Amino acid sequence: MQTTQLAWLAKACAMNHRKNGGLKFLSITKCFSSYSTANSFYEAFKISDHDHEIWYGDKKVAKDMQKEQLEKKFVYGLEYLNV
C-alpha cells in the first residue's frame, strides 16, 4: 500500500471516530515499508475542525474558520490496530 493511501486510511479512521462511527478494529499488516511511511500514517490521524468541515460540512464555512479551529489534534478511536 502506498504512503498516500495509508494516510487517507488514517484520516478516514479519525473522521469516523469524530462522527461517532463504529470502526474499532483495523488490521493492515505488511503495509509499512519504512519509518517515513509509518510516520505519515500516524500523522494523518491529526485532524482539525476545519478538516472535518471540509469533509462533512460546508466549504464556505470552512473557509472562514480561524485559529483553534485550524489546530490539528490526534483523533484515534481504534481499540485495536494490527500493523
HTML snippet that shows the backbone in 3Dmol.js (N, CA, C, O; Angstrom):
<script src="https://3Dmol.org/build/3Dmol-min.js"></script>
<div id="view" style="width:600px;height:400px;position:relative"></div>
<script>
const pdb = `
ATOM      1  N   MET A   1       0.852  -1.177   0.000  1.00  0.00           N
ATOM      2  CA  MET A   1       0.000   0.000   0.000  1.00  0.00           C
ATOM      3  C   MET A   1       0.898   1.240   0.000  1.00  0.00           C
ATOM      4  O   MET A   1       1.906   1.271   0.705  1.00  0.00           O
ATOM      5  N   GLN A   2       0.550   2.234  -0.764  1.00  0.00           N
ATOM      6  CA  GLN A   2       1.352   3.444  -0.868  1.00  0.00           C
ATOM      7  C   GLN A   2       1.148   4.352   0.339  1.00  0.00           C
ATOM      8  O   GLN A   2       0.133   4.275   1.032  1.00  0.00           O
ATOM      9  N   THR A   3       2.130   5.210   0.575  1.00  0.00           N
ATOM     10  CA  THR A   3       2.088   6.141   1.698  1.00  0.00           C
ATOM     11  C   THR A   3       0.831   7.003   1.651  1.00  0.00           C
ATOM     12  O   THR A   3       0.187   7.207   2.680  1.00  0.00           O
ATOM     13  N   THR A   4       0.478   7.506   0.488  1.00  0.00           N
ATOM     14  CA  THR A   4      -0.701   8.360   0.351  1.00  0.00           C
ATOM     15  C   THR A   4      -1.980   7.608   0.719  1.00  0.00           C
ATOM     16  O   THR A   4      -2.851   8.145   1.404  1.00  0.00           O
ATOM     17  N   GLN A   5      -2.081   6.373   0.263  1.00  0.00           N
ATOM     18  CA  GLN A   5      -3.267   5.569   0.585  1.00  0.00           C
ATOM     19  C   GLN A   5      -3.360   5.312   2.079  1.00  0.00           C
ATOM     20  O   GLN A   5      -4.451   5.354   2.647  1.00  0.00           O
ATOM     21  N   LEU A   6      -2.234   5.047   2.719  1.00  0.00           N
ATOM     22  CA  LEU A   6      -2.238   4.823   4.165  1.00  0.00           C
ATOM     23  C   LEU A   6      -2.631   6.089   4.917  1.00  0.00           C
ATOM     24  O   LEU A   6      -3.340   6.023   5.921  1.00  0.00           O
ATOM     25  N   ALA A   7      -2.175   7.229   4.440  1.00  0.00           N
ATOM     26  CA  ALA A   7      -2.546   8.499   5.080  1.00  0.00           C
ATOM     27  C   ALA A   7      -4.046   8.757   4.950  1.00  0.00           C
ATOM     28  O   ALA A   7      -4.678   9.208   5.906  1.00  0.00           O
ATOM     29  N   TRP A   8      -4.614   8.481   3.797  1.00  0.00           N
ATOM     30  CA  TRP A   8      -6.059   8.654   3.623  1.00  0.00           C
ATOM     31  C   TRP A   8      -6.839   7.681   4.507  1.00  0.00           C
ATOM     32  O   TRP A   8      -7.895   8.028   5.036  1.00  0.00           O
ATOM     33  N   LEU A   9      -6.317   6.461   4.666  1.00  0.00           N
ATOM     34  CA  LEU A   9      -6.958   5.487   5.539  1.00  0.00           C
ATOM     35  C   LEU A   9      -6.959   5.984   6.980  1.00  0.00           C
ATOM     36  O   LEU A   9      -7.973   5.888   7.671  1.00  0.00           O
ATOM     37  N   ALA A  10      -5.830   6.513   7.434  1.00  0.00           N
ATOM     38  CA  ALA A  10      -5.747   7.044   8.792  1.00  0.00           C
ATOM     39  C   ALA A  10      -6.690   8.229   8.981  1.00  0.00           C
ATOM     40  O   ALA A  10      -7.366   8.329  10.005  1.00  0.00           O
ATOM     41  N   LYS A  11      -6.735   9.119   8.006  1.00  0.00           N
ATOM     42  CA  LYS A  11      -7.633  10.277   8.096  1.00  0.00           C
ATOM     43  C   LYS A  11      -9.094   9.817   8.122  1.00  0.00           C
ATOM     44  O   LYS A  11      -9.911  10.384   8.848  1.00  0.00           O
ATOM     45  N   ALA A  12      -9.418   8.801   7.340  1.00  0.00           N
ATOM     46  CA  ALA A  12     -10.783   8.266   7.341  1.00  0.00           C
ATOM     47  C   ALA A  12     -11.128   7.660   8.706  1.00  0.00           C
ATOM     48  O   ALA A  12     -12.251   7.810   9.188  1.00  0.00           O
ATOM     49  N   CYS A  13     -10.160   6.977   9.327  1.00  0.00           N
ATOM     50  CA  CYS A  13     -10.389   6.422  10.672  1.00  0.00           C
ATOM     51  C   CYS A  13     -10.637   7.535  11.683  1.00  0.00           C
ATOM     52  O   CYS A  13     -11.529   7.428  12.525  1.00  0.00           O
ATOM     53  N   ALA A  14      -9.846   8.602  11.598  1.00  0.00           N
ATOM     54  CA  ALA A  14     -10.019   9.736  12.508  1.00  0.00           C
ATOM     55  C   ALA A  14     -11.376  10.399  12.299  1.00  0.00           C
ATOM     56  O   ALA A  14     -12.065  10.729  13.264  1.00  0.00           O
ATOM     57  N   MET A  15     -11.753  10.593  11.052  1.00  0.00           N
ATOM     58  CA  MET A  15     -13.058  11.199  10.760  1.00  0.00           C
ATOM     59  C   MET A  15     -14.189  10.293  11.231  1.00  0.00           C
ATOM     60  O   MET A  15     -15.204  10.778  11.730  1.00  0.00           O
ATOM     61  N   ASN A  16     -14.024   8.988  11.077  1.00  0.00           N
ATOM     62  CA  ASN A  16     -15.030   8.040  11.542  1.00  0.00           C
ATOM     63  C   ASN A  16     -15.247   8.197  13.045  1.00  0.00           C
ATOM     64  O   ASN A  16     -16.383   8.219  13.518  1.00  0.00           O
ATOM     65  N   HIS A  17     -14.159   8.304  13.784  1.00  0.00           N
ATOM     66  CA  HIS A  17     -14.278   8.468  15.233  1.00  0.00           C
ATOM     67  C   HIS A  17     -14.923   9.811  15.578  1.00  0.00           C
ATOM     68  O   HIS A  17     -15.752   9.898  16.483  1.00  0.00           O
ATOM     69  N   ARG A  18     -14.542  10.827  14.863  1.00  0.00           N
ATOM     70  CA  ARG A  18     -15.090  12.181  15.109  1.00  0.00           C
ATOM     71  C   ARG A  18     -16.598  12.222  14.882  1.00  0.00           C
ATOM     72  O   ARG A  18     -17.309  12.971  15.553  1.00  0.00           O
ATOM     73  N   LYS A  19     -17.084  11.420  13.941  1.00  0.00           N
ATOM     74  CA  LYS A  19     -18.526  11.362  13.642  1.00  0.00           C
ATOM     75  C   LYS A  19     -19.221  10.258  14.450  1.00  0.00           C
ATOM     76  O   LYS A  19     -20.347   9.872  14.136  1.00  0.00           O
ATOM     77  N   ASN A  20     -18.537   9.750  15.501  1.00  0.00           N
ATOM     78  CA  ASN A  20     -19.078   8.689  16.352  1.00  0.00           C
ATOM     79  C   ASN A  20     -19.349   7.404  15.579  1.00  0.00           C
ATOM     80  O   ASN A  20     -20.317   6.694  15.852  1.00  0.00           O
ATOM     81  N   GLY A  21     -18.492   7.119  14.623  1.00  0.00           N
ATOM     82  CA  GLY A  21     -18.624   5.896  13.837  1.00  0.00           C
ATOM     83  C   GLY A  21     -18.249   4.672  14.647  1.00  0.00           C
ATOM     84  O   GLY A  21     -17.743   4.784  15.763  1.00  0.00           O
ATOM     85  N   GLY A  22     -18.495   3.521  14.088  1.00  0.00           N
ATOM     86  CA  GLY A  22     -18.309   2.278  14.805  1.00  0.00           C
ATOM     87  C   GLY A  22     -17.002   1.550  14.534  1.00  0.00           C
ATOM     88  O   GLY A  22     -16.820   0.436  15.025  1.00  0.00           O
ATOM     89  N   LEU A  23     -16.091   2.131  13.775  1.00  0.00           N
ATOM     90  CA  LEU A  23     -14.841   1.450  13.458  1.00  0.00           C
ATOM     91  C   LEU A  23     -13.974   1.362  14.712  1.00  0.00           C
ATOM     92  O   LEU A  23     -13.591   2.383  15.284  1.00  0.00           O
ATOM     93  N   LYS A  24     -13.670   0.144  15.131  1.00  0.00           N
ATOM     94  CA  LYS A  24     -12.867  -0.066  16.345  1.00  0.00           C
ATOM     95  C   LYS A  24     -11.626  -0.906  16.082  1.00  0.00           C
ATOM     96  O   LYS A  24     -10.668  -0.845  16.853  1.00  0.00           O
ATOM     97  N   PHE A  25     -11.627  -1.687  15.009  1.00  0.00           N
ATOM     98  CA  PHE A  25     -10.538  -2.613  14.730  1.00  0.00           C
ATOM     99  C   PHE A  25     -10.021  -2.402  13.309  1.00  0.00           C
ATOM    100  O   PHE A  25     -10.801  -2.239  12.370  1.00  0.00           O
ATOM    101  N   LEU A  26      -8.696  -2.407  13.166  1.00  0.00           N
ATOM    102  CA  LEU A  26      -8.078  -2.239  11.855  1.00  0.00           C
ATOM    103  C   LEU A  26      -6.826  -3.109  11.782  1.00  0.00           C
ATOM    104  O   LEU A  26      -5.964  -3.044  12.659  1.00  0.00           O
ATOM    105  N   SER A  27      -6.734  -3.906  10.753  1.00  0.00           N
ATOM    106  CA  SER A  27      -5.565  -4.751  10.538  1.00  0.00           C
ATOM    107  C   SER A  27      -4.955  -4.412   9.185  1.00  0.00           C
ATOM    108  O   SER A  27      -5.582  -4.600   8.142  1.00  0.00           O
ATOM    109  N   ILE A  28      -3.743  -3.917   9.214  1.00  0.00           N
ATOM    110  CA  ILE A  28      -3.040  -3.542   7.979  1.00  0.00           C
ATOM    111  C   ILE A  28      -1.598  -4.062   8.059  1.00  0.00           C
ATOM    112  O   ILE A  28      -0.647  -3.283   8.116  1.00  0.00           O
ATOM    113  N   THR A  29      -1.462  -5.350   8.061  1.00  0.00           N
ATOM    114  CA  THR A  29      -0.131  -5.952   8.175  1.00  0.00           C
ATOM    115  C   THR A  29       0.653  -5.812   6.873  1.00  0.00           C
ATOM    116  O   THR A  29       0.080  -5.776   5.783  1.00  0.00           O
ATOM    117  N   LYS A  30       1.944  -5.736   7.008  1.00  0.00           N
ATOM    118  CA  LYS A  30       2.881  -5.662   5.889  1.00  0.00           C
ATOM    119  C   LYS A  30       2.683  -4.435   4.993  1.00  0.00           C
ATOM    120  O   LYS A  30       2.929  -4.491   3.788  1.00  0.00           O
ATOM    121  N   CYS A  31       2.242  -3.338   5.588  1.00  0.00           N
ATOM    122  CA  CYS A  31       2.000  -2.122   4.801  1.00  0.00           C
ATOM    123  C   CYS A  31       3.097  -1.078   4.959  1.00  0.00           C
ATOM    124  O   CYS A  31       3.256  -0.206   4.105  1.00  0.00           O
ATOM    125  N   PHE A  32       3.845  -1.165   6.038  1.00  0.00           N
ATOM    126  CA  PHE A  32       4.852  -0.137   6.294  1.00  0.00           C
ATOM    127  C   PHE A  32       6.217  -0.586   5.801  1.00  0.00           C
ATOM    128  O   PHE A  32       6.831  -1.492   6.364  1.00  0.00           O
ATOM    129  N   SER A  33       6.674   0.053   4.756  1.00  0.00           N
ATOM    130  CA  SER A  33       7.961  -0.309   4.169  1.00  0.00           C
ATOM    131  C   SER A  33       9.118   0.487   4.772  1.00  0.00           C
ATOM    132  O   SER A  33      10.285   0.136   4.600  1.00  0.00           O
ATOM    133  N   SER A  34       8.772   1.566   5.483  1.00  0.00           N
ATOM    134  CA  SER A  34       9.817   2.402   6.075  1.00  0.00           C
ATOM    135  C   SER A  34       9.248   3.192   7.251  1.00  0.00           C
ATOM    136  O   SER A  34       8.039   3.228   7.479  1.00  0.00           O
ATOM    137  N   TYR A  35      10.150   3.815   7.979  1.00  0.00           N
ATOM    138  CA  TYR A  35       9.746   4.670   9.089  1.00  0.00           C
ATOM    139  C   TYR A  35       8.894   5.827   8.583  1.00  0.00           C
ATOM    140  O   TYR A  35       7.898   6.181   9.214  1.00  0.00           O
ATOM    141  N   SER A  36       9.266   6.414   7.467  1.00  0.00           N
ATOM    142  CA  SER A  36       8.518   7.572   6.952  1.00  0.00           C
ATOM    143  C   SER A  36       7.096   7.189   6.551  1.00  0.00           C
ATOM    144  O   SER A  36       6.176   7.993   6.702  1.00  0.00           O
ATOM    145  N   THR A  37       6.906   5.981   6.046  1.00  0.00           N
ATOM    146  CA  THR A  37       5.556   5.519   5.712  1.00  0.00           C
ATOM    147  C   THR A  37       4.719   5.395   6.976  1.00  0.00           C
ATOM    148  O   THR A  37       3.573   5.842   7.010  1.00  0.00           O
ATOM    149  N   ALA A  38       5.284   4.793   8.009  1.00  0.00           N
ATOM    150  CA  ALA A  38       4.580   4.657   9.283  1.00  0.00           C
ATOM    151  C   ALA A  38       4.298   6.025   9.893  1.00  0.00           C
ATOM    152  O   ALA A  38       3.210   6.265  10.415  1.00  0.00           O
ATOM    153  N   ASN A  39       5.274   6.914   9.828  1.00  0.00           N
ATOM    154  CA  ASN A  39       5.102   8.257  10.381  1.00  0.00           C
ATOM    155  C   ASN A  39       3.985   9.010   9.664  1.00  0.00           C
ATOM    156  O   ASN A  39       3.175   9.674  10.310  1.00  0.00           O
ATOM    157  N   SER A  40       3.936   8.915   8.356  1.00  0.00           N
ATOM    158  CA  SER A  40       2.875   9.572   7.573  1.00  0.00           C
ATOM    159  C   SER A  40       1.504   9.035   7.972  1.00  0.00           C
ATOM    160  O   SER A  40       0.534   9.786   8.071  1.00  0.00           O
ATOM    161  N   PHE A  41       1.439   7.730   8.197  1.00  0.00           N
ATOM    162  CA  PHE A  41       0.186   7.103   8.620  1.00  0.00           C
ATOM    163  C   PHE A  41      -0.279   7.680   9.955  1.00  0.00           C
ATOM    164  O   PHE A  41      -1.425   8.111  10.083  1.00  0.00           O
ATOM    165  N   TYR A  42       0.610   7.688  10.946  1.00  0.00           N
ATOM    166  CA  TYR A  42       0.226   8.170  12.276  1.00  0.00           C
ATOM    167  C   TYR A  42      -0.052   9.670  12.283  1.00  0.00           C
ATOM    168  O   TYR A  42      -0.942  10.123  13.003  1.00  0.00           O
ATOM    169  N   GLU A  43       0.682  10.440  11.504  1.00  0.00           N
ATOM    170  CA  GLU A  43       0.451  11.888  11.425  1.00  0.00           C
ATOM    171  C   GLU A  43      -0.919  12.211  10.825  1.00  0.00           C
ATOM    172  O   GLU A  43      -1.517  13.235  11.157  1.00  0.00           O
ATOM    173  N   ALA A  44      -1.413  11.345   9.947  1.00  0.00           N
ATOM    174  CA  ALA A  44      -2.702  11.595   9.294  1.00  0.00           C
ATOM    175  C   ALA A  44      -3.876  11.456  10.253  1.00  0.00           C
ATOM    176  O   ALA A  44      -4.990  11.856   9.916  1.00  0.00           O
ATOM    177  N   PHE A  45      -3.653  10.897  11.441  1.00  0.00           N
ATOM    178  CA  PHE A  45      -4.701  10.839  12.455  1.00  0.00           C
ATOM    179  C   PHE A  45      -4.944  12.202  13.090  1.00  0.00           C
ATOM    180  O   PHE A  45      -5.897  12.371  13.850  1.00  0.00           O
ATOM    181  N   LYS A  46      -4.104  13.156  12.791  1.00  0.00           N
ATOM    182  CA  LYS A  46      -4.281  14.518  13.304  1.00  0.00           C
ATOM    183  C   LYS A  46      -5.218  15.273  12.374  1.00  0.00           C
ATOM    184  O   LYS A  46      -4.910  15.491  11.202  1.00  0.00           O
ATOM    185  N   ILE A  47      -6.366  15.670  12.912  1.00  0.00           N
ATOM    186  CA  ILE A  47      -7.347  16.422  12.126  1.00  0.00           C
ATOM    187  C   ILE A  47      -7.811  17.641  12.919  1.00  0.00           C
ATOM    188  O   ILE A  47      -7.665  17.701  14.140  1.00  0.00           O
ATOM    189  N   SER A  48      -8.360  18.588  12.211  1.00  0.00           N
ATOM    190  CA  SER A  48      -8.859  19.820  12.828  1.00  0.00           C
ATOM    191  C   SER A  48     -10.357  19.959  12.562  1.00  0.00           C
ATOM    192  O   SER A  48     -10.942  19.204  11.786  1.00  0.00           O
ATOM    193  N   ASP A  49     -10.955  20.938  13.222  1.00  0.00           N
ATOM    194  CA  ASP A  49     -12.357  21.255  12.934  1.00  0.00           C
ATOM    195  C   ASP A  49     -12.514  21.641  11.469  1.00  0.00           C
ATOM    196  O   ASP A  49     -13.526  21.336  10.839  1.00  0.00           O
ATOM    197  N   HIS A  50     -11.498  22.315  10.938  1.00  0.00           N
ATOM    198  CA  HIS A  50     -11.501  22.723   9.533  1.00  0.00           C
ATOM    199  C   HIS A  50     -11.536  21.504   8.610  1.00  0.00           C
ATOM    200  O   HIS A  50     -12.315  21.461   7.657  1.00  0.00           O
ATOM    201  N   ASP A  51     -10.679  20.506   8.903  1.00  0.00           N
ATOM    202  CA  ASP A  51     -10.669  19.274   8.100  1.00  0.00           C
ATOM    203  C   ASP A  51     -12.040  18.612   8.130  1.00  0.00           C
ATOM    204  O   ASP A  51     -12.553  18.165   7.103  1.00  0.00           O
ATOM    205  N   HIS A  52     -12.618  18.558   9.313  1.00  0.00           N
ATOM    206  CA  HIS A  52     -13.929  17.924   9.475  1.00  0.00           C
ATOM    207  C   HIS A  52     -14.997  18.664   8.677  1.00  0.00           C
ATOM    208  O   HIS A  52     -15.848  18.043   8.040  1.00  0.00           O
ATOM    209  N   GLU A  53     -14.948  19.971   8.715  1.00  0.00           N
ATOM    210  CA  GLU A  53     -15.929  20.782   7.974  1.00  0.00           C
ATOM    211  C   GLU A  53     -15.756  20.589   6.469  1.00  0.00           C
ATOM    212  O   GLU A  53     -16.745  20.555   5.737  1.00  0.00           O
ATOM    213  N   ILE A  54     -14.527  20.463   6.002  1.00  0.00           N
ATOM    214  CA  ILE A  54     -14.275  20.222   4.579  1.00  0.00           C
ATOM    215  C   ILE A  54     -14.878  18.886   4.154  1.00  0.00           C
ATOM    216  O   ILE A  54     -15.497  18.800   3.094  1.00  0.00           O
ATOM    217  N   TRP A  55     -14.705  17.834   4.975  1.00  0.00           N
ATOM    218  CA  TRP A  55     -15.191  16.501   4.621  1.00  0.00           C
ATOM    219  C   TRP A  55     -16.704  16.379   4.726  1.00  0.00           C
ATOM    220  O   TRP A  55     -17.339  15.785   3.855  1.00  0.00           O
ATOM    221  N   TYR A  56     -17.287  16.935   5.785  1.00  0.00           N
ATOM    222  CA  TYR A  56     -18.703  16.661   6.065  1.00  0.00           C
ATOM    223  C   TYR A  56     -19.600  17.896   6.062  1.00  0.00           C
ATOM    224  O   TYR A  56     -20.822  17.767   6.142  1.00  0.00           O
ATOM    225  N   GLY A  57     -19.031  19.057   5.974  1.00  0.00           N
ATOM    226  CA  GLY A  57     -19.836  20.264   6.128  1.00  0.00           C
ATOM    227  C   GLY A  57     -19.867  21.126   4.893  1.00  0.00           C
ATOM    228  O   GLY A  57     -20.039  20.650   3.771  1.00  0.00           O
ATOM    229  N   ASP A  58     -19.699  22.395   5.131  1.00  0.00           N
ATOM    230  CA  ASP A  58     -19.815  23.414   4.100  1.00  0.00           C
ATOM    231  C   ASP A  58     -18.440  24.048   3.876  1.00  0.00           C
ATOM    232  O   ASP A  58     -17.835  24.560   4.818  1.00  0.00           O
ATOM    233  N   LYS A  59     -17.955  24.017   2.659  1.00  0.00           N
ATOM    234  CA  LYS A  59     -16.641  24.573   2.354  1.00  0.00           C
ATOM    235  C   LYS A  59     -16.597  26.085   2.570  1.00  0.00           C
ATOM    236  O   LYS A  59     -15.534  26.644   2.839  1.00  0.00           O
ATOM    237  N   LYS A  60     -17.732  26.736   2.454  1.00  0.00           N
ATOM    238  CA  LYS A  60     -17.783  28.183   2.711  1.00  0.00           C
ATOM    239  C   LYS A  60     -17.572  28.470   4.193  1.00  0.00           C
ATOM    240  O   LYS A  60     -16.904  29.439   4.551  1.00  0.00           O
ATOM    241  N   VAL A  61     -18.137  27.634   5.046  1.00  0.00           N
ATOM    242  CA  VAL A  61     -17.942  27.771   6.497  1.00  0.00           C
ATOM    243  C   VAL A  61     -16.485  27.464   6.835  1.00  0.00           C
ATOM    244  O   VAL A  61     -15.872  28.165   7.641  1.00  0.00           O
ATOM    245  N   ALA A  62     -15.939  26.435   6.232  1.00  0.00           N
ATOM    246  CA  ALA A  62     -14.549  26.037   6.482  1.00  0.00           C
ATOM    247  C   ALA A  62     -13.582  27.154   6.114  1.00  0.00           C
ATOM    248  O   ALA A  62     -12.574  27.356   6.791  1.00  0.00           O
ATOM    249  N   LYS A  63     -13.883  27.867   5.061  1.00  0.00           N
ATOM    250  CA  LYS A  63     -13.013  28.950   4.598  1.00  0.00           C
ATOM    251  C   LYS A  63     -12.868  30.058   5.641  1.00  0.00           C
ATOM    252  O   LYS A  63     -11.830  30.717   5.703  1.00  0.00           O
ATOM    253  N   ASP A  64     -13.892  30.266   6.454  1.00  0.00           N
ATOM    254  CA  ASP A  64     -13.887  31.342   7.442  1.00  0.00           C
ATOM    255  C   ASP A  64     -13.382  30.915   8.822  1.00  0.00           C
ATOM    256  O   ASP A  64     -13.368  31.726   9.747  1.00  0.00           O
ATOM    257  N   MET A  65     -12.979  29.684   8.969  1.00  0.00           N
ATOM    258  CA  MET A  65     -12.501  29.198  10.267  1.00  0.00           C
ATOM    259  C   MET A  65     -11.151  29.809  10.597  1.00  0.00           C
ATOM    260  O   MET A  65     -10.354  30.120   9.711  1.00  0.00           O
ATOM    261  N   GLN A  66     -10.911  29.974  11.904  1.00  0.00           N
ATOM    262  CA  GLN A  66      -9.682  30.613  12.350  1.00  0.00           C
ATOM    263  C   GLN A  66      -9.073  29.877  13.542  1.00  0.00           C
ATOM    264  O   GLN A  66      -9.726  29.047  14.174  1.00  0.00           O
ATOM    265  N   LYS A  67      -7.838  30.189  13.833  1.00  0.00           N
ATOM    266  CA  LYS A  67      -7.011  29.755  14.949  1.00  0.00           C
ATOM    267  C   LYS A  67      -7.283  28.357  15.476  1.00  0.00           C
ATOM    268  O   LYS A  67      -6.852  27.378  14.866  1.00  0.00           O
ATOM    269  N   GLU A  68      -7.995  28.239  16.605  1.00  0.00           N
ATOM    270  CA  GLU A  68      -8.173  26.932  17.237  1.00  0.00           C
ATOM    271  C   GLU A  68      -8.948  25.961  16.351  1.00  0.00           C
ATOM    272  O   GLU A  68      -8.815  24.748  16.509  1.00  0.00           O
ATOM    273  N   GLN A  69      -9.740  26.465  15.439  1.00  0.00           N
ATOM    274  CA  GLN A  69     -10.468  25.602  14.515  1.00  0.00           C
ATOM    275  C   GLN A  69      -9.537  24.992  13.468  1.00  0.00           C
ATOM    276  O   GLN A  69      -9.881  23.989  12.842  1.00  0.00           O
ATOM    277  N   LEU A  70      -8.378  25.584  13.279  1.00  0.00           N
ATOM    278  CA  LEU A  70      -7.392  25.092  12.323  1.00  0.00           C
ATOM    279  C   LEU A  70      -6.356  24.187  12.988  1.00  0.00           C
ATOM    280  O   LEU A  70      -5.573  23.526  12.305  1.00  0.00           O
ATOM    281  N   GLU A  71      -6.354  24.163  14.321  1.00  0.00           N
ATOM    282  CA  GLU A  71      -5.386  23.368  15.076  1.00  0.00           C
ATOM    283  C   GLU A  71      -5.698  21.877  14.960  1.00  0.00           C
ATOM    284  O   GLU A  71      -6.815  21.442  15.240  1.00  0.00           O
ATOM    285  N   LYS A  72      -4.714  21.117  14.550  1.00  0.00           N
ATOM    286  CA  LYS A  72      -4.904  19.670  14.376  1.00  0.00           C
ATOM    287  C   LYS A  72      -4.672  18.957  15.698  1.00  0.00           C
ATOM    288  O   LYS A  72      -3.733  19.264  16.433  1.00  0.00           O
ATOM    289  N   LYS A  73      -5.551  17.992  15.986  1.00  0.00           N
ATOM    290  CA  LYS A  73      -5.460  17.184  17.197  1.00  0.00           C
ATOM    291  C   LYS A  73      -5.496  15.714  16.808  1.00  0.00           C
ATOM    292  O   LYS A  73      -6.149  15.327  15.839  1.00  0.00           O
ATOM    293  N   PHE A  74      -4.786  14.907  17.577  1.00  0.00           N
ATOM    294  CA  PHE A  74      -4.742  13.479  17.311  1.00  0.00           C
ATOM    295  C   PHE A  74      -6.084  12.856  17.691  1.00  0.00           C
ATOM    296  O   PHE A  74      -6.487  12.893  18.854  1.00  0.00           O
ATOM    297  N   VAL A  75      -6.769  12.284  16.704  1.00  0.00           N
ATOM    298  CA  VAL A  75      -8.078  11.650  16.900  1.00  0.00           C
ATOM    299  C   VAL A  75      -7.913  10.198  16.463  1.00  0.00           C
ATOM    300  O   VAL A  75      -7.621   9.929  15.298  1.00  0.00           O
ATOM    301  N   TYR A  76      -8.096   9.274  17.379  1.00  0.00           N
ATOM    302  CA  TYR A  76      -7.772   7.884  17.096  1.00  0.00           C
ATOM    303  C   TYR A  76      -9.003   6.994  17.119  1.00  0.00           C
ATOM    304  O   TYR A  76      -9.496   6.603  16.061  1.00  0.00           O
ATOM    305  N   GLY A  77      -9.504   6.672  18.283  1.00  0.00           N
ATOM    306  CA  GLY A  77     -10.743   5.925  18.404  1.00  0.00           C
ATOM    307  C   GLY A  77     -10.669   4.421  18.185  1.00  0.00           C
ATOM    308  O   GLY A  77     -11.628   3.710  18.482  1.00  0.00           O
ATOM    309  N   LEU A  78      -9.552   3.927  17.673  1.00  0.00           N
ATOM    310  CA  LEU A  78      -9.442   2.487  17.457  1.00  0.00           C
ATOM    311  C   LEU A  78      -9.102   1.801  18.780  1.00  0.00           C
ATOM    312  O   LEU A  78      -8.334   2.329  19.585  1.00  0.00           O
ATOM    313  N   GLU A  79      -9.675   0.634  18.992  1.00  0.00           N
ATOM    314  CA  GLU A  79      -9.327  -0.164  20.160  1.00  0.00           C
ATOM    315  C   GLU A  79      -8.215  -1.142  19.816  1.00  0.00           C
ATOM    316  O   GLU A  79      -7.464  -1.576  20.689  1.00  0.00           O
ATOM    317  N   TYR A  80      -8.116  -1.482  18.551  1.00  0.00           N
ATOM    318  CA  TYR A  80      -7.147  -2.489  18.108  1.00  0.00           C
ATOM    319  C   TYR A  80      -6.605  -2.085  16.755  1.00  0.00           C
ATOM    320  O   TYR A  80      -7.371  -1.866  15.816  1.00  0.00           O
ATOM    321  N   LEU A  81      -5.296  -1.986  16.648  1.00  0.00           N
ATOM    322  CA  LEU A  81      -4.620  -1.703  15.381  1.00  0.00           C
ATOM    323  C   LEU A  81      -3.521  -2.737  15.201  1.00  0.00           C
ATOM    324  O   LEU A  81      -2.573  -2.778  15.985  1.00  0.00           O
ATOM    325  N   ASN A  82      -3.636  -3.556  14.196  1.00  0.00           N
ATOM    326  CA  ASN A  82      -2.657  -4.593  13.910  1.00  0.00           C
ATOM    327  C   ASN A  82      -1.810  -4.144  12.719  1.00  0.00           C
ATOM    328  O   ASN A  82      -2.295  -4.063  11.590  1.00  0.00           O
ATOM    329  N   VAL A  83      -0.547  -3.856  12.992  1.00  0.00           N
ATOM    330  CA  VAL A  83       0.364  -3.472  11.914  1.00  0.00           C
ATOM    331  C   VAL A  83       1.469  -4.488  11.828  1.00  0.00           C
ATOM    332  O   VAL A  83       2.357  -4.364  10.984  1.00  0.00           O
TER     333      VAL A  83
END
`;
const viewer = $3Dmol.createViewer("view");
viewer.addModel(pdb, "pdb");
viewer.setStyle({}, {cartoon: {color: "spectrum"}});
viewer.zoomTo();
viewer.render();
</script>
